[in-house]
Structure formats: structure tokens, C-alpha cells
Amino acid sequence: MAKHKHIPAHAGSPDEIEAAFYEALRSGDIDKLMACWADEDEVVCVHPGGPRLVGVAQIRSSFEALFANGTIQARPERIARVQGLGACMHSLIERLDILTADGPAQALVMATNVYHQGVQGWRMVAHHASPGSALEPEAAAGPGTVLH
């Protein structure tokens, strides 16, 4: 397998891949972004309100279309991590800086990023993002509240 030029051959942690992913979003660098993904047929991406995209080609095409409209100013926050020997899941909030007709605004996206450790080192195998609430999560659900 080819080595990705933007990420060490055996990146040390899922956190390093995640940092590179969000930096690539902010800079609009499609090659750097795709270097974060595993080179596997079954990688999956779901953008907020979008269809399930399967495979590197579909994922690349979707991000190229997003970057055609500018960069994505997303900051990951409140990362909850679950890690095993060869897999890791991050649940987080993406705080997006967006421009609206009324000027700058922020939006929240709830995201899940899944990483697998393989011959390339740690790489993303799934990114699932959903629209977030206008309220901070602590304010939206009180103690003991079950959402589903």
C-alpha cells in the first residue's frame, strides 16, 4: 500500500489522525483529508442530512464538492473516547463557524469518528455527522433524561 505523504506511515494515535482530519477540513486540503482515511473498500461517511457514502471514491468526491464552496471551519470539542487494541471510537461535538445572510454564526454538529489500526497505522474508517441542537447538550437534557 502507498504511504500517505501527509501522515507518518504508522501514525501514533487516533488523536493524531483526528487532528489531521480537522486541520484538512479547515485548510481545504483534499489530499491531506483523504490521507486520514483507511484505504479500504468499506469506509463510510455520512454528512449531516446526507446519504451514506461507502468507499474512498465516494467520500473523496463528497469532500471535493464541499471544498468547492470553501473550507469547513470545524473545531472538535468534548471528545469522548472508547479505545480497544485495534479500534477506537470518538464521539464529539463539531463547532462550525459559518457565514449566513445575517453575518457570522455558529452551528453544532454531533459526530462519531471511528478509527482502525492496520498496516497503515491508525486511520479513519467511519465519520458520521448529524445536525446538533442549538442548545448545548447539558442544557438540552437534564439529569436522568433518556433521549431514546
Backbone as ProteinMPNN parsed JSONL, in Angstrom:
{"seq_chain_A": "MAKHKHIPAHAGSPDEIEAAFYEALRSGDIDKLMACWADEDEVVCVHPGGPRLVGVAQIRSSFEALFANGTIQARPERIARVQGLGACMHSLIERLDILTADGPAQALVMATNVYHQGVQGWRMVAHHASPGSALEPEAAAGPGTVLH", "coords_chain_A": {"N_chain_A": [[0.827, -1.186, 0.0], [0.379, 2.261, -0.683], [2.196, 4.889, 0.891], [0.865, 7.596, 2.748], [1.498, 10.959, 2.096], [1.109, 12.981, 3.929], [0.839, 12.029, 6.49], [2.48, 10.192, 9.02], [3.79, 6.898, 8.327], [3.05, 5.018, 10.263], [1.041, 6.272, 12.1], [0.883, 7.569, 15.374], [-1.445, 7.647, 16.994], [-5.079, 7.598, 17.291], [-5.905, 10.18, 17.963], [-4.002, 11.806, 16.679], [-4.618, 11.347, 13.987], [-7.211, 12.335, 13.969], [-6.752, 15.059, 14.577], [-5.321, 15.779, 12.265], [-7.326, 15.351, 10.352], [-9.298, 17.336, 10.999], [-7.748, 19.618, 10.657], [-7.262, 19.438, 7.93], [-9.87, 19.823, 6.987], [-10.237, 22.504, 7.736], [-8.271, 23.752, 6.188], [-8.945, 23.015, 3.652], [-7.697, 20.981, 2.237], [-7.709, 18.422, 0.205], [-6.094, 16.158, -0.316], [-4.642, 15.812, 2.06], [-6.796, 15.405, 3.784], [-7.891, 12.994, 2.765], [-5.774, 11.314, 3.274], [-6.137, 10.684, 5.872], [-8.002, 8.718, 5.945], [-8.651, 5.193, 5.93], [-7.419, 2.963, 3.474], [-9.556, 1.324, 2.281], [-12.258, -0.676, 0.976], [-14.712, -0.514, 2.313], [-14.991, 1.819, 3.893], [-16.864, 4.425, 5.511], [-18.947, 7.311, 5.26], [-21.077, 9.804, 6.527], [-22.576, 12.747, 5.936], [-24.084, 15.59, 7.6], [-27.517, 15.186, 7.332], [-27.204, 13.902, 4.931], [-26.736, 11.223, 2.448], [-25.582, 7.813, 3.003], [-22.252, 7.295, 2.349], [-20.125, 5.105, 0.743], [-16.93, 3.813, 0.525], [-13.738, 4.926, -0.686], [-13.682, 6.518, -3.035], [-16.288, 7.668, -3.265], [-16.364, 9.105, -0.874], [-14.201, 10.88, -1.167], [-15.1, 12.356, -3.405], [-17.363, 13.621, -2.308], [-16.234, 15.328, -0.351], [-14.632, 16.894, -2.006], [-16.63, 18.286, -3.376], [-17.739, 19.709, -1.222], [-15.517, 21.305, -0.502], [-15.371, 22.855, -2.777], [-17.075, 24.88, -2.263], [-15.756, 26.286, -0.354], [-13.7, 26.3, 2.647], [-14.076, 24.225, 5.614], [-14.8, 25.269, 8.637], [-14.4, 23.758, 11.284], [-14.347, 22.893, 14.659], [-13.322, 20.442, 16.822], [-14.853, 19.392, 19.857], [-15.303, 18.421, 23.299], [-14.615, 15.594, 23.336], [-15.38, 12.249, 23.566], [-13.905, 9.217, 24.255], [-13.501, 5.822, 23.255], [-11.471, 3.126, 23.359], [-9.924, 0.258, 22.047], [-7.789, -2.584, 21.433], [-7.279, -2.528, 18.604], [-9.063, -0.751, 17.569], [-10.879, 2.327, 17.706], [-13.212, 4.692, 18.947], [-14.499, 7.911, 18.629], [-16.689, 10.162, 20.031], [-18.053, 13.266, 19.487], [-18.477, 16.868, 19.566], [-18.809, 18.999, 16.876], [-17.982, 22.233, 16.41], [-19.038, 24.594, 14.289], [-18.017, 27.369, 12.394], [-19.848, 29.532, 10.544], [-20.928, 31.41, 7.666], [-23.704, 33.428, 7.31], [-26.616, 34.974, 5.752], [-27.163, 36.942, 7.54], [-24.751, 37.416, 8.689], [-21.763, 36.29, 10.506], [-22.073, 33.108, 12.147], [-22.602, 30.362, 14.443], [-22.739, 26.805, 14.377], [-23.751, 23.623, 15.621], [-22.598, 20.319, 15.32], [-23.119, 16.922, 15.773], [-20.857, 14.358, 16.001], [-19.456, 11.187, 15.101], [-16.494, 9.506, 15.02], [-14.662, 6.843, 13.765], [-11.887, 4.774, 14.176], [-9.356, 2.597, 12.897], [-6.691, 0.395, 13.52], [-4.297, -0.576, 11.373], [-2.188, -1.933, 8.775], [-1.349, 0.509, 7.783], [-1.108, 2.009, 10.001], [-2.945, 3.97, 12.376], [-6.102, 4.799, 11.066], [-8.969, 6.548, 9.788], [-12.111, 4.994, 9.585], [-14.775, 5.432, 9.609], [-16.977, 8.208, 9.527], [-19.507, 9.909, 10.922], [-21.877, 12.326, 10.874], [-24.267, 14.44, 12.382], [-26.913, 16.875, 12.416], [-26.763, 19.213, 15.089], [-28.241, 20.302, 18.2], [-29.464, 23.609, 18.895], [-29.072, 24.224, 21.473], [-26.694, 23.79, 24.092], [-25.472, 20.528, 24.86], [-25.697, 19.826, 27.656], [-27.652, 21.571, 28.516], [-29.806, 20.812, 27.005], [-30.704, 18.331, 27.869], [-31.719, 17.218, 30.915], [-30.519, 15.908, 34.113], [-30.639, 12.4, 34.22], [-32.334, 12.156, 32.075], [-33.601, 10.357, 29.355], [-32.878, 10.027, 26.038], [-33.453, 8.233, 23.963]], "CA_chain_A": [[0.0, 0.0, 0.0], [1.127, 3.513, -0.764], [2.237, 5.71, 2.098], [0.286, 8.917, 2.588], [2.575, 11.914, 2.288], [0.82, 13.951, 4.978], [0.717, 11.362, 7.775], [3.503, 9.156, 9.16], [3.359, 5.562, 7.918], [2.387, 4.381, 11.399], [0.644, 7.375, 12.981], [0.914, 7.097, 16.748], [-2.701, 7.555, 17.739], [-6.283, 8.136, 16.648], [-5.933, 11.626, 18.185], [-3.199, 12.438, 15.626], [-5.395, 11.278, 12.748], [-8.334, 13.259, 14.116], [-6.219, 16.425, 14.448], [-5.013, 15.976, 10.85], [-8.609, 15.414, 9.649], [-9.921, 18.648, 11.193], [-6.877, 20.614, 10.03], [-7.519, 19.341, 6.492], [-11.152, 20.489, 6.747], [-10.044, 23.955, 7.858], [-7.418, 24.248, 5.115], [-9.489, 22.607, 2.359], [-6.682, 20.146, 1.582], [-8.34, 17.119, -0.044], [-5.12, 15.075, -0.193], [-4.383, 15.621, 3.485], [-8.003, 14.822, 4.368], [-8.028, 11.596, 2.349], [-4.7, 10.555, 3.912], [-6.63, 10.273, 7.195], [-8.902, 7.581, 5.76], [-8.098, 3.88, 5.584], [-7.533, 2.631, 2.059], [-10.381, 0.114, 2.3], [-13.495, -0.539, 0.203], [-15.907, -0.35, 3.138], [-15.032, 3.009, 4.739], [-18.207, 5.014, 5.436], [-19.087, 8.698, 5.686], [-22.417, 10.382, 6.45], [-22.598, 14.17, 6.244], [-25.381, 15.943, 8.187], [-28.659, 15.159, 6.418], [-26.832, 13.316, 3.644], [-26.798, 9.769, 2.304], [-24.406, 7.039, 3.405], [-21.257, 7.175, 1.292], [-19.283, 3.944, 1.012], [-15.756, 3.72, -0.324], [-12.856, 6.087, -0.756], [-14.034, 7.377, -4.176], [-17.479, 8.449, -2.926], [-16.012, 10.038, 0.202], [-13.373, 11.937, -1.761], [-15.967, 13.184, -4.249], [-18.232, 14.456, -1.462], [-15.435, 16.39, 0.251], [-14.256, 17.814, -3.08], [-17.796, 19.15, -3.601], [-17.82, 20.626, -0.081], [-14.411, 22.256, -0.592], [-15.639, 23.772, -3.888], [-17.803, 26.003, -1.664], [-14.906, 26.883, 0.676], [-13.208, 25.396, 3.68], [-15.022, 23.914, 6.674], [-14.195, 25.728, 9.891], [-14.951, 22.9, 12.333], [-13.478, 22.665, 15.817], [-13.827, 19.35, 17.655], [-14.948, 19.685, 21.282], [-15.907, 17.416, 24.188], [-14.39, 14.282, 22.737], [-15.492, 11.06, 24.411], [-13.134, 8.195, 23.562], [-13.535, 4.416, 23.636], [-10.398, 2.541, 22.565], [-9.502, -1.112, 22.288], [-6.475, -2.891, 20.875], [-7.101, -2.132, 17.21], [-10.155, 0.117, 17.136], [-11.147, 3.459, 18.59], [-14.365, 5.492, 18.572], [-14.594, 9.232, 19.243], [-17.953, 10.873, 19.915], [-17.666, 14.649, 19.744], [-19.245, 17.977, 19.021], [-18.092, 19.866, 15.946], [-18.479, 23.615, 16.429], [-18.778, 25.147, 12.966], [-18.156, 28.795, 12.132], [-20.457, 29.644, 9.221], [-21.39, 32.73, 7.252], [-25.102, 33.445, 6.885], [-27.029, 36.267, 5.209], [-27.146, 37.888, 8.663], [-23.393, 37.538, 9.196], [-21.177, 35.072, 11.074], [-22.861, 32.347, 13.124], [-22.042, 29.053, 14.779], [-23.645, 25.663, 14.349], [-23.212, 22.434, 16.275], [-22.79, 19.04, 14.649], [-22.735, 15.78, 16.593], [-20.11, 13.481, 15.103], [-18.793, 9.975, 15.568], [-15.368, 9.114, 14.175], [-14.175, 5.507, 14.12], [-10.525, 4.549, 13.68], [-8.873, 1.218, 12.926], [-5.247, 0.296, 13.408], [-3.929, -1.611, 10.412], [-0.825, -1.85, 8.265], [-1.047, 1.92, 7.565], [-1.206, 2.694, 11.285], [-4.326, 4.361, 12.668], [-6.797, 5.519, 10.007], [-10.415, 6.68, 9.935], [-12.913, 4.067, 8.788], [-16.144, 5.947, 9.574], [-17.278, 9.551, 10.029], [-20.964, 10.09, 10.851], [-22.195, 13.626, 11.463], [-25.689, 14.774, 12.404], [-27.157, 18.23, 12.915], [-26.87, 19.326, 16.539], [-29.229, 21.205, 18.766], [-28.997, 24.963, 19.162], [-28.716, 24.246, 22.889], [-25.58, 22.951, 24.497], [-26.01, 19.226, 25.289], [-26.069, 19.794, 29.069], [-28.879, 22.331, 28.686], [-30.892, 20.163, 26.275], [-31.183, 17.163, 28.594], [-31.422, 17.277, 32.335], [-30.025, 14.662, 34.702], [-31.525, 11.242, 34.172], [-33.189, 12.188, 30.882], [-33.253, 9.377, 28.339], [-33.268, 10.55, 24.745], [-34.059, 7.144, 23.201]], "C_chain_A": [[0.869, 1.246, 0.0], [1.074, 4.256, 0.565], [1.616, 7.061, 1.789], [1.336, 9.951, 2.944], [2.338, 12.876, 3.447], [0.77, 13.349, 6.376], [1.814, 10.311, 7.865], [2.94, 7.77, 8.831], [2.633, 4.834, 9.042], [2.051, 5.457, 12.418], [0.407, 6.829, 14.379], [-0.414, 6.944, 17.439], [-3.878, 8.023, 16.897], [-6.382, 9.659, 16.824], [-5.137, 12.365, 17.114], [-3.94, 12.445, 14.296], [-6.556, 12.265, 12.817], [-7.874, 14.716, 13.965], [-5.911, 16.732, 12.977], [-6.29, 16.116, 10.018], [-9.228, 16.807, 9.774], [-9.058, 19.774, 10.636], [-7.1, 20.617, 8.517], [-8.861, 19.983, 6.133], [-10.973, 22.002, 6.737], [-9.22, 24.536, 6.717], [-7.943, 23.897, 3.722], [-8.539, 21.749, 1.556], [-7.216, 18.72, 1.407], [-7.349, 15.972, 0.1], [-4.807, 14.772, 1.273], [-5.589, 14.97, 4.166], [-8.109, 13.334, 4.026], [-6.911, 10.723, 2.921], [-5.108, 10.077, 5.303], [-7.479, 9.009, 7.117], [-8.129, 6.307, 5.462], [-8.329, 3.643, 4.096], [-8.26, 1.293, 1.946], [-11.682, 0.381, 1.556], [-14.692, -0.145, 1.051], [-15.869, 0.83, 4.099], [-16.346, 3.737, 4.474], [-18.187, 6.445, 5.944], [-20.545, 9.116, 5.515], [-22.292, 11.842, 6.873], [-23.969, 14.506, 6.832], [-26.496, 16.008, 7.135], [-28.386, 14.487, 5.091], [-26.967, 11.808, 3.614], [-25.535, 9.102, 2.854], [-23.503, 6.879, 2.188], [-20.316, 6.037, 1.654], [-18.142, 3.918, 0.01], [-15.029, 5.041, -0.454], [-13.277, 7.04, -1.879], [-15.247, 8.25, -3.853], [-17.164, 9.497, -1.861], [-15.187, 11.191, -0.349], [-14.232, 12.896, -2.582], [-16.836, 14.118, -3.411], [-17.452, 15.599, -0.822], [-14.93, 17.372, -0.809], [-15.395, 18.791, -3.364], [-17.953, 20.152, -2.457], [-16.738, 21.699, -0.175], [-14.596, 23.237, -1.757], [-16.381, 25.013, -3.4], [-17.006, 26.69, -0.57], [-14.473, 25.847, 1.693], [-14.279, 25.198, 4.746], [-14.345, 24.233, 7.999], [-14.84, 24.984, 11.062], [-13.915, 22.7, 13.429], [-14.068, 21.53, 16.642], [-13.789, 19.733, 19.132], [-15.554, 18.486, 22.002], [-15.815, 16.007, 23.627], [-14.497, 13.199, 23.804], [-14.852, 9.92, 23.631], [-13.4, 6.809, 24.154], [-12.497, 3.736, 22.749], [-10.103, 1.127, 23.021], [-8.152, -1.337, 21.632], [-6.287, -2.396, 19.45], [-8.186, -1.229, 16.683], [-10.392, 1.204, 18.173], [-12.342, 4.226, 18.046], [-14.316, 6.804, 19.337], [-15.997, 9.784, 18.982], [-17.664, 12.309, 20.321], [-18.675, 15.625, 19.185], [-18.321, 18.731, 18.075], [-18.745, 21.245, 16.031], [-18.049, 24.254, 15.111], [-18.971, 26.655, 12.96], [-18.667, 28.92, 10.711], [-20.829, 31.098, 8.938], [-22.826, 32.602, 6.755], [-25.405, 34.804, 6.279], [-26.996, 37.346, 6.279], [-25.75, 38.062, 9.251], [-22.878, 36.233, 9.768], [-22.093, 34.429, 12.114], [-22.114, 31.063, 13.438], [-23.135, 28.006, 14.715], [-22.952, 24.515, 15.063], [-23.567, 21.202, 15.451], [-22.325, 17.96, 15.621], [-22.075, 14.77, 15.662], [-19.562, 12.263, 15.84], [-17.727, 9.624, 14.547], [-14.844, 7.775, 14.675], [-12.844, 5.286, 13.417], [-10.169, 3.076, 13.834], [-7.361, 1.247, 12.784], [-4.911, -0.883, 12.508], [-2.497, -1.417, 9.962], [-0.396, -0.407, 7.997], [-0.897, 2.676, 8.885], [-2.666, 2.998, 11.542], [-4.891, 5.148, 11.496], [-8.297, 5.53, 10.314], [-11.098, 5.652, 9.043], [-14.37, 4.51, 8.725], [-16.191, 7.353, 10.166], [-18.773, 9.732, 9.83], [-21.296, 11.373, 11.586], [-23.689, 13.908, 11.308], [-25.872, 16.199, 12.899], [-27.322, 18.217, 14.43], [-27.957, 20.294, 16.929], [-28.619, 22.592, 18.93], [-28.58, 25.11, 20.614], [-27.487, 23.394, 23.13], [-26.162, 21.639, 25.029], [-26.439, 19.189, 26.754], [-27.398, 20.522, 29.299], [-30.067, 21.632, 28.033], [-31.481, 19.005, 27.056], [-30.761, 17.25, 30.045], [-30.923, 15.961, 32.852], [-31.08, 13.565, 34.626], [-32.44, 11.215, 32.969], [-32.68, 11.173, 29.863], [-33.774, 9.888, 27.005], [-33.881, 9.488, 23.847], [-33.708, 5.827, 23.791]], "O_chain_A": [[1.944, 1.28, 0.599], [0.061, 4.255, 1.263], [1.81, 7.609, 0.704], [1.995, 9.839, 3.978], [3.279, 13.524, 3.904], [0.668, 14.087, 7.356], [2.062, 9.602, 6.889], [1.754, 7.51, 9.034], [1.683, 4.097, 8.778], [2.687, 5.551, 13.467], [-0.19, 5.766, 14.551], [-0.515, 6.176, 18.395], [-3.706, 8.749, 15.918], [-6.885, 10.352, 15.94], [-5.547, 13.442, 16.68], [-3.898, 13.432, 13.562], [-6.85, 12.951, 11.839], [-8.537, 15.51, 13.299], [-6.211, 17.826, 12.498], [-6.331, 16.912, 9.08], [-9.636, 17.396, 8.773], [-9.591, 20.787, 10.185], [-7.124, 21.678, 7.894], [-8.978, 20.62, 5.086], [-11.483, 22.696, 5.857], [-9.435, 25.68, 6.316], [-7.447, 24.418, 2.723], [-8.564, 21.778, 0.326], [-7.179, 17.915, 2.338], [-7.722, 14.907, 0.593], [-4.719, 13.61, 1.67], [-5.431, 14.095, 5.017], [-8.385, 12.511, 4.899], [-7.085, 9.511, 3.043], [-4.491, 9.163, 5.851], [-7.652, 8.311, 8.116], [-7.08, 6.341, 4.818], [-9.334, 4.085, 3.538], [-7.677, 0.276, 1.571], [-12.156, 1.516, 1.506], [-15.609, 0.503, 0.545], [-16.65, 0.851, 5.05], [-16.883, 3.684, 3.368], [-17.509, 6.764, 6.921], [-21.171, 8.823, 4.496], [-21.949, 12.141, 8.016], [-24.93, 13.777, 6.587], [-26.423, 16.782, 6.181], [-29.243, 14.497, 4.207], [-27.277, 11.184, 4.628], [-24.542, 9.773, 3.133], [-23.927, 6.395, 1.139], [-19.769, 6.011, 2.757], [-18.358, 3.991, -1.2], [-15.616, 6.118, -0.347], [-13.232, 8.256, -1.693], [-15.236, 9.448, -4.137], [-17.635, 10.632, -1.935], [-15.448, 12.351, -0.032], [-14.099, 14.114, -2.459], [-17.023, 15.28, -3.771], [-17.951, 16.723, -0.755], [-14.814, 18.565, -0.531], [-15.16, 19.982, -3.567], [-18.266, 21.318, -2.697], [-17.015, 22.878, 0.049], [-14.04, 24.334, -1.729], [-16.328, 26.067, -4.035], [-17.525, 27.594, 0.086], [-14.834, 24.673, 1.607], [-15.275, 25.922, 4.775], [-13.422, 23.536, 8.419], [-15.716, 25.519, 11.742], [-12.757, 22.38, 13.16], [-15.199, 21.639, 17.117], [-12.818, 20.325, 19.603], [-16.225, 17.651, 21.397], [-16.824, 15.32, 23.468], [-13.794, 13.231, 24.814], [-15.209, 9.678, 22.478], [-13.509, 6.64, 25.368], [-12.619, 3.762, 21.524], [-10.041, 0.837, 24.216], [-7.448, -0.38, 21.312], [-5.216, -1.886, 19.123], [-8.24, -0.959, 15.484], [-10.135, 1.017, 19.363], [-12.479, 4.396, 16.834], [-14.114, 6.812, 20.551], [-16.433, 9.859, 17.833], [-17.093, 12.549, 21.385], [-19.59, 15.265, 18.444], [-17.189, 19.062, 18.429], [-19.935, 21.39, 15.75], [-16.859, 24.432, 14.849], [-19.975, 27.159, 13.463], [-18.009, 28.474, 9.771], [-21.016, 31.901, 9.853], [-23.126, 31.777, 5.892], [-24.552, 35.692, 6.286], [-26.822, 38.525, 5.973], [-25.588, 38.794, 10.228], [-23.477, 35.18, 9.551], [-22.793, 35.115, 12.859], [-21.127, 30.722, 12.787], [-24.306, 28.289, 14.969], [-21.724, 24.443, 15.105], [-24.684, 21.065, 14.954], [-21.257, 18.077, 16.221], [-22.659, 14.372, 14.655], [-19.253, 12.313, 17.031], [-18.014, 9.464, 13.36], [-14.611, 7.599, 15.871], [-12.693, 5.57, 12.228], [-10.612, 2.402, 14.763], [-6.819, 2.037, 12.012], [-5.201, -2.034, 12.832], [-1.688, -0.814, 10.667], [0.801, -0.12, 7.982], [-0.589, 3.868, 8.879], [-3.541, 2.343, 10.976], [-4.24, 6.061, 10.986], [-8.818, 4.651, 11.0], [-10.711, 5.461, 7.89], [-15.126, 4.024, 7.884], [-15.536, 7.648, 11.166], [-19.258, 9.711, 8.699], [-21.029, 11.498, 12.781], [-24.287, 13.655, 10.262], [-25.082, 16.683, 13.709], [-27.947, 17.314, 14.984], [-28.516, 21.007, 16.096], [-27.406, 22.732, 19.085], [-27.821, 26.017, 20.956], [-27.269, 22.393, 22.448], [-27.252, 21.647, 25.6], [-27.458, 18.573, 27.07], [-28.177, 20.136, 30.17], [-31.208, 21.828, 28.451], [-32.671, 18.722, 26.911], [-29.573, 17.345, 30.354], [-30.898, 14.979, 32.11], [-32.254, 13.783, 34.928], [-33.263, 10.306, 32.858], [-31.491, 11.131, 29.548], [-34.967, 10.152, 26.857], [-34.753, 9.807, 23.039], [-34.13, 4.789, 23.28]]}, "name": "protein", "num_of_chains": 1, "seq": "MAKHKHIPAHAGSPDEIEAAFYEALRSGDIDKLMACWADEDEVVCVHPGGPRLVGVAQIRSSFEALFANGTIQARPERIARVQGLGACMHSLIERLDILTADGPAQALVMATNVYHQGVQGWRMVAHHASPGSALEPEAAAGPGTVLH"}
